[in-house]
Amino acid sequence: MSCKSCGSVNVTKLNAEMNLHFRGHEGLDAPTVWLFPEVVVCLDCGFAEFSVPDRELRNLQRSPAA
């Protein structure tokens, strides 16, 4: 696997804990969405990527702040 940003092969997979929330004042009242994804991080340039699972993606889509 190589970095999609810089092409380096110096990447690692890490487990993460994320709390997603919407921006702005509207986001203060919207419920947050917790994720526990596997994140691929480039150890050379810092580029990182992950996928949002279907259940959490539906929660984000249903939020009034979306």
mmCIF file of the N, C-alpha and C atoms, coordinates in Angstrom:
data_MODEL
# 
_entry.id   MODEL 
# 
loop_
_atom_site.group_PDB 
_atom_site.id 
_atom_site.type_symbol 
_atom_site.label_atom_id 
_atom_site.label_alt_id 
_atom_site.label_comp_id 
_atom_site.label_asym_id 
_atom_site.label_entity_id 
_atom_site.label_seq_id 
_atom_site.pdbx_PDB_ins_code 
_atom_site.Cartn_x 
_atom_site.Cartn_y 
_atom_site.Cartn_z 
_atom_site.occupancy 
_atom_site.B_iso_or_equiv 
_atom_site.pdbx_formal_charge 
_atom_site.auth_seq_id 
_atom_site.auth_comp_id 
_atom_site.auth_asym_id 
_atom_site.auth_atom_id 
_atom_site.pdbx_PDB_model_num 
ATOM 1   N N  . MET A 1 1  ? 0.855   -1.171 0.000  1.00 0.00 ? 1  MET A N  1 
ATOM 2   C CA . MET A 1 1  ? 0.000   0.000  0.000  1.00 0.00 ? 1  MET A CA 1 
ATOM 3   C C  . MET A 1 1  ? 0.900   1.233  0.000  1.00 0.00 ? 1  MET A C  1 
ATOM 4   N N  . SER A 1 2  ? 0.507   2.239  -0.748 1.00 0.00 ? 2  SER A N  1 
ATOM 5   C CA . SER A 1 2  ? 1.282   3.476  -0.774 1.00 0.00 ? 2  SER A CA 1 
ATOM 6   C C  . SER A 1 2  ? 0.368   4.672  -0.502 1.00 0.00 ? 2  SER A C  1 
ATOM 7   N N  . CYS A 1 3  ? 0.978   5.768  -0.092 1.00 0.00 ? 3  CYS A N  1 
ATOM 8   C CA . CYS A 1 3  ? 0.250   6.993  0.249  1.00 0.00 ? 3  CYS A CA 1 
ATOM 9   C C  . CYS A 1 3  ? -0.385  7.587  -1.011 1.00 0.00 ? 3  CYS A C  1 
ATOM 10  N N  . LYS A 1 4  ? -1.645  7.952  -0.923 1.00 0.00 ? 4  LYS A N  1 
ATOM 11  C CA . LYS A 1 4  ? -2.344  8.550  -2.064 1.00 0.00 ? 4  LYS A CA 1 
ATOM 12  C C  . LYS A 1 4  ? -1.913  9.990  -2.305 1.00 0.00 ? 4  LYS A C  1 
ATOM 13  N N  . SER A 1 5  ? -1.240  10.594 -1.329 1.00 0.00 ? 5  SER A N  1 
ATOM 14  C CA . SER A 1 5  ? -0.821  11.976 -1.467 1.00 0.00 ? 5  SER A CA 1 
ATOM 15  C C  . SER A 1 5  ? 0.603   12.100 -2.023 1.00 0.00 ? 5  SER A C  1 
ATOM 16  N N  . CYS A 1 6  ? 1.567   11.382 -1.401 1.00 0.00 ? 6  CYS A N  1 
ATOM 17  C CA . CYS A 1 6  ? 2.958   11.544 -1.801 1.00 0.00 ? 6  CYS A CA 1 
ATOM 18  C C  . CYS A 1 6  ? 3.568   10.300 -2.434 1.00 0.00 ? 6  CYS A C  1 
ATOM 19  N N  . GLY A 1 7  ? 2.852   9.164  -2.400 1.00 0.00 ? 7  GLY A N  1 
ATOM 20  C CA . GLY A 1 7  ? 3.343   7.944  -3.007 1.00 0.00 ? 7  GLY A CA 1 
ATOM 21  C C  . GLY A 1 7  ? 4.272   7.116  -2.129 1.00 0.00 ? 7  GLY A C  1 
ATOM 22  N N  . SER A 1 8  ? 4.566   7.579  -0.941 1.00 0.00 ? 8  SER A N  1 
ATOM 23  C CA . SER A 1 8  ? 5.455   6.855  -0.032 1.00 0.00 ? 8  SER A CA 1 
ATOM 24  C C  . SER A 1 8  ? 4.850   5.512  0.359  1.00 0.00 ? 8  SER A C  1 
ATOM 25  N N  . VAL A 1 9  ? 5.703   4.535  0.608  1.00 0.00 ? 9  VAL A N  1 
ATOM 26  C CA . VAL A 1 9  ? 5.242   3.249  1.116  1.00 0.00 ? 9  VAL A CA 1 
ATOM 27  C C  . VAL A 1 9  ? 5.387   3.185  2.634  1.00 0.00 ? 9  VAL A C  1 
ATOM 28  N N  . ASN A 1 10 ? 5.802   4.280  3.242  1.00 0.00 ? 10 ASN A N  1 
ATOM 29  C CA . ASN A 1 10 ? 5.990   4.352  4.687  1.00 0.00 ? 10 ASN A CA 1 
ATOM 30  C C  . ASN A 1 10 ? 4.660   4.719  5.345  1.00 0.00 ? 10 ASN A C  1 
ATOM 31  N N  . VAL A 1 11 ? 3.695   3.793  5.274  1.00 0.00 ? 11 VAL A N  1 
ATOM 32  C CA . VAL A 1 11 ? 2.364   4.012  5.839  1.00 0.00 ? 11 VAL A CA 1 
ATOM 33  C C  . VAL A 1 11 ? 2.095   2.962  6.909  1.00 0.00 ? 11 VAL A C  1 
ATOM 34  N N  . THR A 1 12 ? 1.198   3.289  7.816  1.00 0.00 ? 12 THR A N  1 
ATOM 35  C CA . THR A 1 12 ? 0.814   2.342  8.856  1.00 0.00 ? 12 THR A CA 1 
ATOM 36  C C  . THR A 1 12 ? -0.683  2.445  9.100  1.00 0.00 ? 12 THR A C  1 
ATOM 37  N N  . LYS A 1 13 ? -1.263  1.353  9.586  1.00 0.00 ? 13 LYS A N  1 
ATOM 38  C CA . LYS A 1 13 ? -2.679  1.336  9.943  1.00 0.00 ? 13 LYS A CA 1 
ATOM 39  C C  . LYS A 1 13 ? -2.778  1.467  11.456 1.00 0.00 ? 13 LYS A C  1 
ATOM 40  N N  . LEU A 1 14 ? -3.653  2.347  11.898 1.00 0.00 ? 14 LEU A N  1 
ATOM 41  C CA . LEU A 1 14 ? -3.853  2.582  13.323 1.00 0.00 ? 14 LEU A CA 1 
ATOM 42  C C  . LEU A 1 14 ? -5.334  2.521  13.648 1.00 0.00 ? 14 LEU A C  1 
ATOM 43  N N  . ASN A 1 15 ? -5.650  2.125  14.857 1.00 0.00 ? 15 ASN A N  1 
ATOM 44  C CA . ASN A 1 15 ? -7.027  2.191  15.332 1.00 0.00 ? 15 ASN A CA 1 
ATOM 45  C C  . ASN A 1 15 ? -7.265  3.582  15.894 1.00 0.00 ? 15 ASN A C  1 
ATOM 46  N N  . ALA A 1 16 ? -8.453  4.111  15.672 1.00 0.00 ? 16 ALA A N  1 
ATOM 47  C CA . ALA A 1 16 ? -8.747  5.468  16.119 1.00 0.00 ? 16 ALA A CA 1 
ATOM 48  C C  . ALA A 1 16 ? -10.094 5.531  16.824 1.00 0.00 ? 16 ALA A C  1 
ATOM 49  N N  . GLU A 1 17 ? -10.243 6.564  17.606 1.00 0.00 ? 17 GLU A N  1 
ATOM 50  C CA . GLU A 1 17 ? -11.506 6.893  18.256 1.00 0.00 ? 17 GLU A CA 1 
ATOM 51  C C  . GLU A 1 17 ? -11.803 8.338  17.872 1.00 0.00 ? 17 GLU A C  1 
ATOM 52  N N  . MET A 1 18 ? -12.928 8.569  17.200 1.00 0.00 ? 18 MET A N  1 
ATOM 53  C CA . MET A 1 18 ? -13.269 9.906  16.712 1.00 0.00 ? 18 MET A CA 1 
ATOM 54  C C  . MET A 1 18 ? -14.681 10.287 17.131 1.00 0.00 ? 18 MET A C  1 
ATOM 55  N N  . ASN A 1 19 ? -14.846 11.534 17.421 1.00 0.00 ? 19 ASN A N  1 
ATOM 56  C CA . ASN A 1 19 ? -16.159 12.087 17.732 1.00 0.00 ? 19 ASN A CA 1 
ATOM 57  C C  . ASN A 1 19 ? -16.426 13.173 16.694 1.00 0.00 ? 19 ASN A C  1 
ATOM 58  N N  . LEU A 1 20 ? -17.290 12.876 15.726 1.00 0.00 ? 20 LEU A N  1 
ATOM 59  C CA . LEU A 1 20 ? -17.596 13.835 14.664 1.00 0.00 ? 20 LEU A CA 1 
ATOM 60  C C  . LEU A 1 20 ? -18.743 14.742 15.093 1.00 0.00 ? 20 LEU A C  1 
ATOM 61  N N  . HIS A 1 21 ? -18.579 16.026 14.793 1.00 0.00 ? 21 HIS A N  1 
ATOM 62  C CA . HIS A 1 21 ? -19.651 16.978 15.073 1.00 0.00 ? 21 HIS A CA 1 
ATOM 63  C C  . HIS A 1 21 ? -19.684 18.005 13.963 1.00 0.00 ? 21 HIS A C  1 
ATOM 64  N N  . PHE A 1 22 ? -20.826 18.629 13.801 1.00 0.00 ? 22 PHE A N  1 
ATOM 65  C CA . PHE A 1 22 ? -21.006 19.603 12.732 1.00 0.00 ? 22 PHE A CA 1 
ATOM 66  C C  . PHE A 1 22 ? -20.467 20.961 13.147 1.00 0.00 ? 22 PHE A C  1 
ATOM 67  N N  . ARG A 1 23 ? -20.070 21.721 12.156 1.00 0.00 ? 23 ARG A N  1 
ATOM 68  C CA . ARG A 1 23 ? -19.491 23.044 12.385 1.00 0.00 ? 23 ARG A CA 1 
ATOM 69  C C  . ARG A 1 23 ? -20.581 24.078 12.658 1.00 0.00 ? 23 ARG A C  1 
ATOM 70  N N  . GLY A 1 24 ? -20.158 25.188 13.194 1.00 0.00 ? 24 GLY A N  1 
ATOM 71  C CA . GLY A 1 24 ? -21.045 26.323 13.391 1.00 0.00 ? 24 GLY A CA 1 
ATOM 72  C C  . GLY A 1 24 ? -21.977 26.162 14.570 1.00 0.00 ? 24 GLY A C  1 
ATOM 73  N N  . HIS A 1 25 ? -22.819 27.167 14.752 1.00 0.00 ? 25 HIS A N  1 
ATOM 74  C CA . HIS A 1 25 ? -23.759 27.166 15.873 1.00 0.00 ? 25 HIS A CA 1 
ATOM 75  C C  . HIS A 1 25 ? -24.789 26.047 15.777 1.00 0.00 ? 25 HIS A C  1 
ATOM 76  N N  . GLU A 1 26 ? -25.174 25.691 14.535 1.00 0.00 ? 26 GLU A N  1 
ATOM 77  C CA . GLU A 1 26 ? -26.146 24.607 14.362 1.00 0.00 ? 26 GLU A CA 1 
ATOM 78  C C  . GLU A 1 26 ? -25.577 23.296 14.888 1.00 0.00 ? 26 GLU A C  1 
ATOM 79  N N  . GLY A 1 27 ? -24.282 23.123 14.733 1.00 0.00 ? 27 GLY A N  1 
ATOM 80  C CA . GLY A 1 27 ? -23.634 21.895 15.160 1.00 0.00 ? 27 GLY A CA 1 
ATOM 81  C C  . GLY A 1 27 ? -23.607 21.703 16.664 1.00 0.00 ? 27 GLY A C  1 
ATOM 82  N N  . LEU A 1 28 ? -23.765 22.788 17.415 1.00 0.00 ? 28 LEU A N  1 
ATOM 83  C CA . LEU A 1 28 ? -23.749 22.684 18.876 1.00 0.00 ? 28 LEU A CA 1 
ATOM 84  C C  . LEU A 1 28 ? -24.951 21.900 19.400 1.00 0.00 ? 28 LEU A C  1 
ATOM 85  N N  . ASP A 1 29 ? -26.069 21.982 18.695 1.00 0.00 ? 29 ASP A N  1 
ATOM 86  C CA . ASP A 1 29 ? -27.280 21.292 19.129 1.00 0.00 ? 29 ASP A CA 1 
ATOM 87  C C  . ASP A 1 29 ? -27.453 19.908 18.499 1.00 0.00 ? 29 ASP A C  1 
ATOM 88  N N  . ALA A 1 30 ? -26.696 19.621 17.443 1.00 0.00 ? 30 ALA A N  1 
ATOM 89  C CA . ALA A 1 30 ? -26.820 18.328 16.764 1.00 0.00 ? 30 ALA A CA 1 
ATOM 90  C C  . ALA A 1 30 ? -26.037 17.263 17.538 1.00 0.00 ? 30 ALA A C  1 
ATOM 91  N N  . PRO A 1 31 ? -26.559 16.052 17.604 1.00 0.00 ? 31 PRO A N  1 
ATOM 92  C CA . PRO A 1 31 ? -25.819 14.991 18.292 1.00 0.00 ? 31 PRO A CA 1 
ATOM 93  C C  . PRO A 1 31 ? -24.520 14.661 17.558 1.00 0.00 ? 31 PRO A C  1 
ATOM 94  N N  . THR A 1 32 ? -23.496 14.318 18.315 1.00 0.00 ? 32 THR A N  1 
ATOM 95  C CA . THR A 1 32 ? -22.232 13.918 17.713 1.00 0.00 ? 32 THR A CA 1 
ATOM 96  C C  . THR A 1 32 ? -22.325 12.453 17.286 1.00 0.00 ? 32 THR A C  1 
ATOM 97  N N  . VAL A 1 33 ? -21.391 12.043 16.449 1.00 0.00 ? 33 VAL A N  1 
ATOM 98  C CA . VAL A 1 33 ? -21.341 10.659 15.976 1.00 0.00 ? 33 VAL A CA 1 
ATOM 99  C C  . VAL A 1 33 ? -19.962 10.097 16.316 1.00 0.00 ? 33 VAL A C  1 
ATOM 100 N N  . TRP A 1 34 ? -19.949 9.022  17.085 1.00 0.00 ? 34 TRP A N  1 
ATOM 101 C CA . TRP A 1 34 ? -18.695 8.365  17.459 1.00 0.00 ? 34 TRP A CA 1 
ATOM 102 C C  . TRP A 1 34 ? -18.306 7.352  16.396 1.00 0.00 ? 34 TRP A C  1 
ATOM 103 N N  . LEU A 1 35 ? -17.009 7.316  16.061 1.00 0.00 ? 35 LEU A N  1 
ATOM 104 C CA . LEU A 1 35 ? -16.456 6.351  15.116 1.00 0.00 ? 35 LEU A CA 1 
ATOM 105 C C  . LEU A 1 35 ? -15.240 5.691  15.748 1.00 0.00 ? 35 LEU A C  1 
ATOM 106 N N  . PHE A 1 36 ? -14.995 4.456  15.373 1.00 0.00 ? 36 PHE A N  1 
ATOM 107 C CA . PHE A 1 36 ? -13.812 3.740  15.809 1.00 0.00 ? 36 PHE A CA 1 
ATOM 108 C C  . PHE A 1 36 ? -13.168 3.081  14.585 1.00 0.00 ? 36 PHE A C  1 
ATOM 109 N N  . PRO A 1 37 ? -12.718 3.919  13.623 1.00 0.00 ? 37 PRO A N  1 
ATOM 110 C CA . PRO A 1 37 ? -12.224 3.373  12.360 1.00 0.00 ? 37 PRO A CA 1 
ATOM 111 C C  . PRO A 1 37 ? -10.759 2.946  12.434 1.00 0.00 ? 37 PRO A C  1 
ATOM 112 N N  . GLU A 1 38 ? -10.372 2.195  11.420 1.00 0.00 ? 38 GLU A N  1 
ATOM 113 C CA . GLU A 1 38 ? -8.965  1.946  11.174 1.00 0.00 ? 38 GLU A CA 1 
ATOM 114 C C  . GLU A 1 38 ? -8.513  3.079  10.260 1.00 0.00 ? 38 GLU A C  1 
ATOM 115 N N  . VAL A 1 39 ? -7.440  3.762  10.633 1.00 0.00 ? 39 VAL A N  1 
ATOM 116 C CA . VAL A 1 39 ? -6.939  4.913  9.879  1.00 0.00 ? 39 VAL A CA 1 
ATOM 117 C C  . VAL A 1 39 ? -5.591  4.552  9.270  1.00 0.00 ? 39 VAL A C  1 
ATOM 118 N N  . VAL A 1 40 ? -5.422  4.847  7.993  1.00 0.00 ? 40 VAL A N  1 
ATOM 119 C CA . VAL A 1 40 ? -4.139  4.648  7.324  1.00 0.00 ? 40 VAL A CA 1 
ATOM 120 C C  . VAL A 1 40 ? -3.426  6.000  7.341  1.00 0.00 ? 40 VAL A C  1 
ATOM 121 N N  . VAL A 1 41 ? -2.229  6.025  7.921  1.00 0.00 ? 41 VAL A N  1 
ATOM 122 C CA . VAL A 1 41 ? -1.474  7.275  8.080  1.00 0.00 ? 41 VAL A CA 1 
ATOM 123 C C  . VAL A 1 41 ? -0.134  7.155  7.363  1.00 0.00 ? 41 VAL A C  1 
ATOM 124 N N  . CYS A 1 42 ? 0.198   8.157  6.554  1.00 0.00 ? 42 CYS A N  1 
ATOM 125 C CA . CYS A 1 42 ? 1.511   8.222  5.916  1.00 0.00 ? 42 CYS A CA 1 
ATOM 126 C C  . CYS A 1 42 ? 2.482   8.813  6.940  1.00 0.00 ? 42 CYS A C  1 
ATOM 127 N N  . LEU A 1 43 ? 3.534   8.094  7.222  1.00 0.00 ? 43 LEU A N  1 
ATOM 128 C CA . LEU A 1 43 ? 4.503   8.549  8.205  1.00 0.00 ? 43 LEU A CA 1 
ATOM 129 C C  . LEU A 1 43 ? 5.506   9.530  7.615  1.00 0.00 ? 43 LEU A C  1 
ATOM 130 N N  . ASP A 1 44 ? 5.386   9.831  6.321  1.00 0.00 ? 44 ASP A N  1 
ATOM 131 C CA . ASP A 1 44 ? 6.256   10.822 5.691  1.00 0.00 ? 44 ASP A CA 1 
ATOM 132 C C  . ASP A 1 44 ? 5.576   12.181 5.546  1.00 0.00 ? 44 ASP A C  1 
ATOM 133 N N  . CYS A 1 45 ? 4.351   12.207 5.023  1.00 0.00 ? 45 CYS A N  1 
ATOM 134 C CA . CYS A 1 45 ? 3.692   13.500 4.775  1.00 0.00 ? 45 CYS A CA 1 
ATOM 135 C C  . CYS A 1 45 ? 2.533   13.788 5.723  1.00 0.00 ? 45 CYS A C  1 
ATOM 136 N N  . GLY A 1 46 ? 2.061   12.760 6.458  1.00 0.00 ? 46 GLY A N  1 
ATOM 137 C CA . GLY A 1 46 ? 0.971   12.970 7.408  1.00 0.00 ? 46 GLY A CA 1 
ATOM 138 C C  . GLY A 1 46 ? -0.421  12.771 6.842  1.00 0.00 ? 46 GLY A C  1 
ATOM 139 N N  . PHE A 1 47 ? -0.536  12.475 5.567  1.00 0.00 ? 47 PHE A N  1 
ATOM 140 C CA . PHE A 1 47 ? -1.853  12.228 4.973  1.00 0.00 ? 47 PHE A CA 1 
ATOM 141 C C  . PHE A 1 47 ? -2.495  11.042 5.679  1.00 0.00 ? 47 PHE A C  1 
ATOM 142 N N  . ALA A 1 48 ? -3.784  11.147 5.966  1.00 0.00 ? 48 ALA A N  1 
ATOM 143 C CA . ALA A 1 48 ? -4.508  10.068 6.629  1.00 0.00 ? 48 ALA A CA 1 
ATOM 144 C C  . ALA A 1 48 ? -5.855  9.865  5.945  1.00 0.00 ? 48 ALA A C  1 
ATOM 145 N N  . GLU A 1 49 ? -6.338  8.622  5.977  1.00 0.00 ? 49 GLU A N  1 
ATOM 146 C CA . GLU A 1 49 ? -7.653  8.348  5.402  1.00 0.00 ? 49 GLU A CA 1 
ATOM 147 C C  . GLU A 1 49 ? -8.344  7.243  6.184  1.00 0.00 ? 49 GLU A C  1 
ATOM 148 N N  . PHE A 1 50 ? -9.696  7.319  6.158  1.00 0.00 ? 50 PHE A N  1 
ATOM 149 C CA . PHE A 1 50 ? -10.520 6.316  6.817  1.00 0.00 ? 50 PHE A CA 1 
ATOM 150 C C  . PHE A 1 50 ? -11.883 6.323  6.152  1.00 0.00 ? 50 PHE A C  1 
ATOM 151 N N  . SER A 1 51 ? -12.665 5.303  6.425  1.00 0.00 ? 51 SER A N  1 
ATOM 152 C CA . SER A 1 51 ? -14.026 5.215  5.908  1.00 0.00 ? 51 SER A CA 1 
ATOM 153 C C  . SER A 1 51 ? -15.006 5.300  7.071  1.00 0.00 ? 51 SER A C  1 
ATOM 154 N N  . VAL A 1 52 ? -16.154 5.907  6.807  1.00 0.00 ? 52 VAL A N  1 
ATOM 155 C CA . VAL A 1 52 ? -17.219 5.990  7.806  1.00 0.00 ? 52 VAL A CA 1 
ATOM 156 C C  . VAL A 1 52 ? -18.156 4.814  7.581  1.00 0.00 ? 52 VAL A C  1 
ATOM 157 N N  . PRO A 1 53 ? -18.331 3.951  8.582  1.00 0.00 ? 53 PRO A N  1 
ATOM 158 C CA . PRO A 1 53 ? -19.232 2.804  8.428  1.00 0.00 ? 53 PRO A CA 1 
ATOM 159 C C  . PRO A 1 53 ? -20.665 3.234  8.118  1.00 0.00 ? 53 PRO A C  1 
ATOM 160 N N  . ASP A 1 54 ? -21.433 2.345  7.478  1.00 0.00 ? 54 ASP A N  1 
ATOM 161 C CA . ASP A 1 54 ? -22.794 2.660  7.022  1.00 0.00 ? 54 ASP A CA 1 
ATOM 162 C C  . ASP A 1 54 ? -23.692 3.211  8.126  1.00 0.00 ? 54 ASP A C  1 
ATOM 163 N N  . ARG A 1 55 ? -23.696 2.582  9.289  1.00 0.00 ? 55 ARG A N  1 
ATOM 164 C CA . ARG A 1 55 ? -24.594 3.016  10.363 1.00 0.00 ? 55 ARG A CA 1 
ATOM 165 C C  . ARG A 1 55 ? -24.289 4.451  10.788 1.00 0.00 ? 55 ARG A C  1 
ATOM 166 N N  . GLU A 1 56 ? -23.011 4.766  10.966 1.00 0.00 ? 56 GLU A N  1 
ATOM 167 C CA . GLU A 1 56 ? -22.626 6.109  11.370 1.00 0.00 ? 56 GLU A CA 1 
ATOM 168 C C  . GLU A 1 56 ? -22.856 7.113  10.246 1.00 0.00 ? 56 GLU A C  1 
ATOM 169 N N  . LEU A 1 57 ? -22.668 6.676  9.006  1.00 0.00 ? 57 LEU A N  1 
ATOM 170 C CA . LEU A 1 57 ? -22.926 7.552  7.860  1.00 0.00 ? 57 LEU A CA 1 
ATOM 171 C C  . LEU A 1 57 ? -24.402 7.933  7.799  1.00 0.00 ? 57 LEU A C  1 
ATOM 172 N N  . ARG A 1 58 ? -25.285 6.969  8.057  1.00 0.00 ? 58 ARG A N  1 
ATOM 173 C CA . ARG A 1 58 ? -26.731 7.277  8.087  1.00 0.00 ? 58 ARG A CA 1 
ATOM 174 C C  . ARG A 1 58 ? -27.051 8.267  9.204  1.00 0.00 ? 58 ARG A C  1 
ATOM 175 N N  . ASN A 1 59 ? -26.405 8.137  10.343 1.00 0.00 ? 59 ASN A N  1 
ATOM 176 C CA . ASN A 1 59 ? -26.614 9.091  11.447 1.00 0.00 ? 59 ASN A CA 1 
ATOM 177 C C  . ASN A 1 59 ? -26.190 10.489 11.030 1.00 0.00 ? 59 ASN A C  1 
ATOM 178 N N  . LEU A 1 60 ? -25.095 10.598 10.315 1.00 0.00 ? 60 LEU A N  1 
ATOM 179 C CA . LEU A 1 60 ? -24.645 11.910 9.854  1.00 0.00 ? 60 LEU A CA 1 
ATOM 180 C C  . LEU A 1 60 ? -25.619 12.483 8.831  1.00 0.00 ? 60 LEU A C  1 
ATOM 181 N N  . GLN A 1 61 ? -26.148 11.648 7.946  1.00 0.00 ? 61 GLN A N  1 
ATOM 182 C CA . GLN A 1 61 ? -27.086 12.102 6.922  1.00 0.00 ? 61 GLN A CA 1 
ATOM 183 C C  . GLN A 1 61 ? -28.409 12.568 7.515  1.00 0.00 ? 61 GLN A C  1 
ATOM 184 N N  . ARG A 1 62 ? -28.828 11.949 8.607  1.00 0.00 ? 62 ARG A N  1 
ATOM 185 C CA . ARG A 1 62 ? -30.116 12.278 9.226  1.00 0.00 ? 62 ARG A CA 1 
ATOM 186 C C  . ARG A 1 62 ? -30.045 13.504 10.141 1.00 0.00 ? 62 ARG A C  1 
ATOM 187 N N  . SER A 1 63 ? -28.859 13.944 10.459 1.00 0.00 ? 63 SER A N  1 
ATOM 188 C CA . SER A 1 63 ? -28.721 15.062 11.379 1.00 0.00 ? 63 SER A CA 1 
ATOM 189 C C  . SER A 1 63 ? -29.327 16.339 10.798 1.00 0.00 ? 63 SER A C  1 
ATOM 190 N N  . PRO A 1 64 ? -30.035 17.108 11.604 1.00 0.00 ? 64 PRO A N  1 
ATOM 191 C CA . PRO A 1 64 ? -30.606 18.367 11.106 1.00 0.00 ? 64 PRO A CA 1 
ATOM 192 C C  . PRO A 1 64 ? -29.533 19.383 10.698 1.00 0.00 ? 64 PRO A C  1 
ATOM 193 N N  . ALA A 1 65 ? -28.324 19.218 11.199 1.00 0.00 ? 65 ALA A N  1 
ATOM 194 C CA . ALA A 1 65 ? -27.251 20.155 10.860 1.00 0.00 ? 65 ALA A CA 1 
ATOM 195 C C  . ALA A 1 65 ? -26.545 19.806 9.558  1.00 0.00 ? 65 ALA A C  1 
ATOM 196 N N  . ALA A 1 66 ? -26.890 18.650 8.955  1.00 0.00 ? 66 ALA A N  1 
ATOM 197 C CA . ALA A 1 66 ? -26.189 18.182 7.747  1.00 0.00 ? 66 ALA A CA 1 
ATOM 198 C C  . ALA A 1 66 ? -26.439 19.087 6.555  1.00 0.00 ? 66 ALA A C  1 
# 
